[in-house]
Amino acid sequence: MKDNCGVSNIKYVIPTSITALRLLAIPAFYYTFLHCSCAIAFSVFLFAALTDITDGLMARKLTASTRFGAYADAITDFLFIIAVFVAFLQRHWYCIFIFIPIGLSFINFLVSSGVRKPLYDPLGKYMGLAIMIMIAITMLIPYPIVRKICTYGLAVIFVVNIISRMRYLGSGLASGSIEQE
């Protein structure tokens, strides 16, 4: 439905606006983690996690899911995660190499998500969730041994994610169901 000015239906703006709130959380987290208390930064992290959950729920409830919204959500998640790990890196909580599985997973998502629908494969969609859980654990239990366990856990999840994505795409190629765009 359009109004007299030709403006699209507001239902598409709501989930995108919720996603945009997560963009605002990026500098807020970075600043509070490095200059305030970890508890305040964790509150910002929880806010970001809630907006991540809420934007998808609202899009589905309003039947306002779009390809743009899905990509905006994923890119916003990636930017937030990168900002968190840059802050962690500033405190020497993680090594720079932590960006390898995070970056490669995102690149894998971008390259493969446009090839076959649905946008997410059965296991690959959990990579972001695993990273968010890793962030929460890191902040709640800020000990070096916990961060080491999280790093190894992320490496295992990354390998499983890549194998899952390749098998998922391979099954589409074998069955001929890969969409040509």
Secondary structure by P-SEA (a helix, b strand, c coil): cccccccccaaaaaaaaaaaaaaaaaaaaaaaaacccaaaaaaaaaaaaaaaaaaaaaaaaaccccaaaaaaaaaaaaaaaaaaaaaaaaacccccccaaaaaaaaaaaaaccccccccccccccaaaaaaaaaaaaaaacccaaaaaaaaaaaaaaaaaaaaaaaaaaaaaaaacccccc
